[in-house]
Amino acid sequence: MLVTEISDTITKIEIDDKEIIIIGTAHVSKESAEEVSQTIREEKPDNVCVEIDAARYKSLQSPNSWKDLDIFKVIKKKQGFLLLANLALSSFQKKIGKSLDIKPGEEMKAAIDTALSEGIPFTFADRDIQITLKKAWRKSSLWGKNKLFAVLFGNVFFSEKISDTDIENMKKKSELDGMMSELANFLPSIKEVLIDERDKFLASKIYTASGKKIIAVVGAGHVPGMINWIEKFSTGEDTNIDSLNEIPPPKKISKMLPFLIPVAVIALFVAGFFKSGIDTSLTMMMWWVIINGSLAALGSLIAMAHPLTIIAAFFAAPITTMNPTIGVGMVTGLLETVLRKPKVADFEKLSEDIASLKGFWKNRITHILIVFFLSSIGSIIGTFVAIPYLTSLLS
């Protein structure tokens, strides 16, 4: 296998009678989009592979696809956190893209548009984004999940102006190596899913793509890892990637925790009864309701939920925490959806609103998700505050 760096962004790999040209791009760079189109026209490959999945390409083609979103169904199916993560990621990319006057993913769209205009077949080479996010969530510890949300929502509050020079520097491998190292140290399990697994997935799709001359358009951060995998495939490594599409089952502690908490709380009530009588048990129950309910209601209040939603959060949280099948966020999210039903304008402006903190907060769809999220966080904090306090009452 012969690897030649044509430029800072283009790498050519020759394997026997096959040639793979990898274009490493910045996902919100005008220069990347132009370079991609120009290279495809000049090289006239047999196949163009793009770092995108069919669902994301559809959303690029139909920016108003949010109009089909059923927020009520999303909350009911317990997909609120996943949707919120999707929107937070989109928000970050849109902010950068807006500052540079280019839509996120424009270079991928440019690659496909150019391939179509030149009559060249193209291949969706990336893993489905929903699978990637679900795997990242499943592989994260409770602390890791908190750090992930901190990163996501830090991006929502992100307001610093990014220059064209900053974006173009992202395409230099030395800059990206540092970024990947920081990500690996901060969230190693997320880095494994977002970067390492997708390096292999992309490399396999590109290596097995039909044709003798392939152009692959990918984020620059994937290029070094992909080259390593392509070299392994060329020496006999199995190119099967089915296992990378498998979502791991929930960890045992994650499956057990919703059941252990009610058992622990009830055990405390019973212990209080046997130690000091019914009055102690009733006092413990009162404090359970006050602590858990108040913090869930506080979360709803911070989210500026409807007054009825805030009241509902107070009374629902102590009960839903004792029920493994439902969370307070489902109650507050569904109630907020009914009390402040999203309007047509909210769906039409969603893709635009998530690009600013004000829009993210003002749009009724994202606001419902914020209520869902903060009331859930309040209840979780309330649970871990209440249990030690109830235990202290026994002594």
TORMI-884914 format. One line per field, with one value per residue (C-alpha): chain; x, y, z. Coordinates in Angstrom, 1 decimal, m for minus. Example, Ala and Ser with C-alpha at 12.3 -4.5 7.8 and 13.67 -1.06 7.14 Angstrom:
<balos>
unit	(A/A)
x	(12.3/13.7)
y	(m4.5/m1.1)
z	(7.8/7.1)
</balos>
This chain:
<balos>
unit	(A/A/A/A/A/A/A/A/A/A/A/A/A/A/A/A/A/A/A/A/A/A/A/A/A/A/A/A/A/A/A/A/A/A/A/A/A/A/A/A/A/A/A/A/A/A/A/A/A/A/A/A/A/A/A/A/A/A/A/A/A/A/A/A/A/A/A/A/A/A/A/A/A/A/A/A/A/A/A/A/A/A/A/A/A/A/A/A/A/A/A/A/A/A/A/A/A/A/A/A/A/A/A/A/A/A/A/A/A/A/A/A/A/A/A/A/A/A/A/A/A/A/A/A/A/A/A/A/A/A/A/A/A/A/A/A/A/A/A/A/A/A/A/A/A/A/A/A/A/A/A/A/A/A/A/A/A/A/A/A/A/A/A/A/A/A/A/A/A/A/A/A/A/A/A/A/A/A/A/A/A/A/A/A/A/A/A/A/A/A/A/A/A/A/A/A/A/A/A/A/A/A/A/A/A/A/A/A/A/A/A/A/A/A/A/A/A/A/A/A/A/A/A/A/A/A/A/A/A/A/A/A/A/A/A/A/A/A/A/A/A/A/A/A/A/A/A/A/A/A/A/A/A/A/A/A/A/A/A/A/A/A/A/A/A/A/A/A/A/A/A/A/A/A/A/A/A/A/A/A/A/A/A/A/A/A/A/A/A/A/A/A/A/A/A/A/A/A/A/A/A/A/A/A/A/A/A/A/A/A/A/A/A/A/A/A/A/A/A/A/A/A/A/A/A/A/A/A/A/A/A/A/A/A/A/A/A/A/A/A/A/A/A/A/A/A/A/A/A/A/A/A/A/A/A/A/A/A/A/A/A/A/A/A/A/A/A/A/A/A/A/A/A/A/A/A/A/A/A/A/A/A/A/A/A/A/A/A/A/A/A/A/A/A/A)
x	(0.0/1.4/0.2/1.0/0.0/m1.0/m1.7/m2.7/m6.2/m5.8/m4.2/m3.9/m3.8/m2.8/m3.5/m2.8/m5.0/m7.2/m6.8/m8.5/m8.3/m9.3/m10.3/m10.2/m12.6/m13.8/m17.6/m18.4/m15.7/m16.5/m13.1/m13.8/m17.0/m15.3/m12.3/m14.5/m16.4/m13.3/m11.5/m14.4/m14.7/m10.9/m10.4/m13.6/m13.7/m15.8/m17.4/m17.7/m18.0/m19.3/m19.1/m22.9/m25.8/m29.0/m31.1/m28.7/m28.6/m32.4/m32.3/m29.8/m32.1/m35.2/m34.3/m38.0/m38.3/m38.7/m42.3/m43.1/m41.8/m44.4/m43.0/m45.8/m44.8/m41.1/m41.8/m44.1/m41.5/m38.9/m36.7/m36.6/m32.9/m31.9/m33.8/m32.3/m28.8/m29.5/m30.7/m27.8/m25.3/m27.1/m27.1/m23.3/m22.7/m25.3/m23.6/m20.3/m21.8/m23.7/m20.6/m18.9/m22.0/m22.2/m24.6/m23.2/m22.5/m22.4/m19.2/m21.0/m23.9/m21.6/m19.9/m23.2/m24.5/m21.3/m21.4/m25.0/m24.2/m21.2/m23.1/m20.9/m22.3/m22.0/m22.0/m23.3/m20.2/m21.1/m23.0/m26.6/m26.4/m29.1/m27.1/m23.9/m25.7/m27.5/m24.2/m22.4/m25.2/m25.2/m21.4/m21.3/m21.4/m23.8/m20.9/m20.0/m23.6/m23.5/m20.2/m21.7/m24.7/m22.4/m20.5/m23.7/m25.3/m22.1/m22.2/m25.8/m24.6/m21.5/m21.3/m17.6/m17.0/m15.0/m12.9/m12.2/m8.6/m9.7/m11.9/m9.1/m6.7/m9.1/m8.1/m4.5/m3.8/m1.6/m4.5/m6.9/m4.6/m4.6/m8.4/m8.8/m6.4/m8.4/m11.7/m10.1/m9.1/m12.4/m14.8/m12.9/m16.0/m17.6/m14.4/m14.4/m17.9/m17.7/m14.2/m12.6/m15.5/m16.5/m12.9/m13.2/m16.8/m15.8/m12.7/m14.6/m17.3/m14.6/m12.3/m15.2/m16.8/m17.2/m14.8/m11.1/m10.9/m12.6/m12.9/m13.8/m15.0/m14.6/m13.9/m10.2/m10.1/m11.0/m8.2/m5.3/m7.5/m9.0/m5.6/m4.6/m7.7/m7.4/m3.8/m5.1/m7.9/m5.3/m3.3/m6.3/m8.2/m12.0/m13.9/m17.2/m18.6/m22.0/m20.9/m20.4/m24.2/m25.1/m26.3/m25.0/m27.7/m28.1/m25.6/m26.8/m26.6/m28.6/m31.3/m31.3/m31.2/m34.8/m35.9/m33.3/m34.3/m37.9/m36.8/m34.3/m36.9/m39.6/m37.0/m36.2/m39.9/m40.3/m37.1/m38.4/m41.7/m40.0/m37.5/m39.7/m43.3/m45.7/m44.9/m41.3/m42.4/m44.9/m42.2/m39.8/m42.6/m43.2/m39.5/m39.3/m42.1/m40.7/m37.2/m37.8/m40.9/m39.3/m36.2/m38.2/m40.4/m37.4/m36.0/m39.4/m39.4/m35.8/m37.1/m39.9/m42.5/m46.3/m47.4/m49.5/m46.5/m44.4/m47.1/m47.4/m43.7/m43.8/m46.5/m45.4/m41.7/m41.9/m44.4/m42.6/m39.3/m41.0/m42.1/m39.4/m41.5/m42.1/m40.1/m41.2/m39.9/m42.5/m45.2/m43.9/m43.0/m46.4/m48.3/m46.2/m47.0/m50.7/m50.6/m48.3/m48.9/m46.3/m47.5/m46.9/m44.3/m42.3/m41.8/m41.1/m38.4/m36.9/m33.8/m33.2/m34.1/m31.6/m28.8/m29.2/m29.7/m32.8/m34.3/m33.6/m35.3/m38.2/m39.2/m42.0/m40.5/m37.1/m38.6/m40.7/m37.5/m35.8/m38.7/m38.5/m34.7/m34.5/m37.4/m35.8/m32.4/m34.2/m35.9/m32.6/m30.8/m33.7/m33.5/m29.8/m30.3/m33.4/m32.1/m29.1/m31.3/m34.0/m31.2/m30.0/m33.5/m33.1/m30.1)
y	(0.0/3.4/6.5/9.9/13.3/15.4/18.5/19.3/18.1/15.4/12.0/9.4/5.7/3.1/m0.6/m3.0/m1.7/0.5/4.2/5.9/9.7/11.0/14.6/15.7/18.6/21.0/20.5/24.2/25.4/27.1/26.2/22.5/22.5/24.1/21.8/18.8/19.8/20.7/17.5/15.3/17.0/16.8/13.2/11.7/8.8/5.6/6.2/9.1/8.1/10.7/10.8/11.0/8.6/8.5/10.2/13.2/13.6/13.7/16.4/18.4/18.1/18.9/21.6/21.9/18.2/19.3/20.1/16.4/16.2/14.9/16.2/14.5/11.2/11.8/12.5/9.5/7.2/8.4/9.9/13.4/13.2/11.8/14.6/17.3/15.9/16.0/19.6/20.7/19.2/20.9/24.2/24.1/23.4/26.0/28.7/28.1/27.8/31.0/32.9/31.7/32.1/28.4/25.6/22.6/19.6/21.7/19.9/16.5/17.9/19.4/16.0/14.3/17.1/17.1/13.3/13.4/16.1/14.2/10.9/9.3/6.7/7.8/5.9/6.9/5.8/6.8/5.0/6.1/9.1/7.6/4.4/6.5/8.7/5.7/3.8/6.9/7.2/3.5/3.3/6.3/6.1/8.4/10.8/10.5/11.3/14.4/15.5/14.9/17.1/19.7/19.7/19.8/22.6/24.5/24.5/25.9/28.8/29.2/32.7/33.3/34.4/31.9/33.1/31.5/31.0/29.1/26.7/26.2/25.3/22.5/20.7/20.5/17.1/18.5/20.7/17.8/15.4/17.8/18.1/14.3/13.8/16.3/14.5/11.1/12.4/14.1/11.4/8.3/6.2/9.0/9.3/5.6/5.7/9.0/8.7/5.2/3.1/5.5/5.5/1.7/2.0/4.7/2.8/m0.4/1.3/3.1/0.1/m2.1/0.5/m0.5/0.9/1.2/4.9/6.2/9.7/9.8/13.0/12.9/15.1/15.6/14.1/10.7/10.6/9.1/6.4/5.5/5.1/2.7/0.6/0.6/m0.7/m3.5/m4.4/m4.5/m7.1/m9.4/m7.8/m8.6/m5.7/m6.8/m3.9/m5.4/m5.4/m1.6/m1.2/m3.2/m1.1/m2.6/m3.5/m1.2/m1.8/m3.9/m1.0/1.2/m1.5/m2.1/1.5/2.4/m0.6/m0.2/3.4/2.6/m0.5/1.7/4.4/2.0/0.2/3.5/4.1/0.6/1.0/4.3/2.6/m0.2/2.0/4.9/4.3/5.6/9.3/8.8/7.0/9.8/12.5/10.6/10.4/14.2/15.0/12.6/14.6/18.0/17.4/15.4/17.4/20.8/20.2/18.9/21.9/24.2/22.6/23.4/26.9/27.6/26.4/28.9/26.1/26.8/27.3/24.1/22.2/23.4/22.3/18.9/18.5/18.9/16.2/13.9/13.6/11.8/9.3/8.8/8.2/5.2/3.9/2.5/2.8/6.6/9.7/13.2/14.5/12.6/14.1/17.7/17.3/16.0/18.5/21.4/20.1/20.3/23.6/25.3/23.4/24.2/26.3/25.9/28.7/26.8/23.9/26.2/28.2/25.3/24.9/28.6/29.1/26.4/28.6/31.1/30.8/33.1/31.1/27.8/29.0/30.8/28.1/26.0/22.7/23.2/24.8/21.7/19.7/22.1/21.7/17.9/18.0/20.3/18.8/15.4/16.7/18.3/15.0/13.1/15.5/15.4/11.6/11.6/14.4/12.9/9.3/10.3/12.8/10.1/7.8/10.5/10.7/7.1/8.0)
z	(0.0/m1.0/0.8/m0.7/0.9/m2.1/0.1/3.7/2.9/0.2/0.7/m2.1/m1.3/m3.9/m3.3/m6.1/m8.9/m6.7/m6.0/m3.0/m2.8/0.6/1.0/4.7/5.3/7.9/8.1/7.9/5.5/2.2/0.9/1.7/m0.3/m3.3/m3.1/m3.0/m6.1/m8.0/m7.1/m8.2/m11.5/m12.2/m11.0/m12.4/m10.0/m10.3/m6.9/m4.4/m0.8/1.7/5.5/5.9/6.4/4.4/7.2/7.5/3.8/3.7/6.4/4.3/1.3/3.3/5.9/6.8/7.8/11.4/10.4/10.7/14.3/16.8/20.1/22.0/20.6/21.2/25.0/25.2/23.7/26.1/23.4/24.8/25.8/22.4/20.6/22.8/22.2/18.4/18.6/20.8/18.3/15.4/17.3/17.7/14.0/12.9/15.0/13.5/10.0/10.5/11.5/8.2/6.1/5.2/6.1/8.1/6.0/2.8/1.6/1.8/m0.1/m2.6/m3.1/m3.8/m6.0/m8.1/m8.3/m9.6/m12.1/m13.4/m13.5/m10.9/m8.3/m4.7/m1.4/2.1/4.1/7.6/10.3/11.1/13.5/15.8/16.3/17.1/19.7/21.3/21.6/23.0/25.6/26.5/26.9/29.2/33.0/35.0/35.4/31.7/30.8/32.9/31.3/27.8/28.6/30.0/26.7/24.6/26.5/26.8/23.0/23.1/25.2/22.9/21.5/20.6/17.0/14.9/12.0/8.7/9.8/12.9/10.8/8.2/11.0/12.0/8.8/9.8/11.3/14.1/15.3/15.2/17.0/19.9/19.9/19.7/22.6/24.8/23.8/24.7/28.1/28.9/27.5/26.4/25.9/23.7/21.7/21.1/19.6/17.8/16.4/16.7/15.6/12.8/11.6/11.0/9.7/7.1/6.1/5.5/3.4/1.3/1.0/m0.2/m2.5/m6.1/m8.7/m9.1/m8.4/m5.3/m3.8/m0.1/1.5/5.3/8.3/8.5/12.0/10.6/8.0/10.1/11.7/8.3/6.7/9.5/9.0/5.2/5.6/7.9/5.4/2.6/4.6/5.3/8.2/8.1/6.6/8.3/10.4/11.4/15.1/14.9/14.3/17.4/20.4/23.6/26.2/29.2/32.0/34.9/37.3/34.9/34.6/38.4/39.7/38.8/40.9/43.7/44.5/45.3/47.4/49.3/50.0/51.1/53.3/55.0/55.7/57.1/59.2/60.6/61.6/63.4/65.1/66.2/65.2/62.6/63.3/62.1/59.0/58.2/58.8/56.4/53.8/54.2/53.7/50.7/49.0/50.0/48.8/45.7/44.7/45.4/43.4/40.4/40.6/40.9/37.7/36.0/37.4/36.1/32.7/33.0/32.6/32.9/36.5/36.3/35.0/38.0/40.4/38.6/38.9/42.7/43.1/40.4/41.1/44.5/42.8/39.5/41.2/42.9/39.4/37.2/34.0/34.1/35.0/36.0/32.8/30.9/33.0/32.7/29.0/28.1/30.2/28.8/25.3/26.1/27.9/25.4/22.2/19.6/16.7/13.0/13.3/15.9/13.5/10.6/12.5/14.6/12.4/12.6/16.3/17.5/16.2/19.1/22.8/22.7/19.9/21.6/24.7/22.9/20.5/22.1/20.8/22.4/25.4/26.1/25.9/28.3/30.8/30.4/31.0/33.9/35.8/35.4/36.6/39.6/40.5/40.2/42.5/44.8/45.0/45.9/48.5/50.1/50.6/52.8/54.7/55.4/56.5/59.0/60.5/61.7/63.8)
</balos>
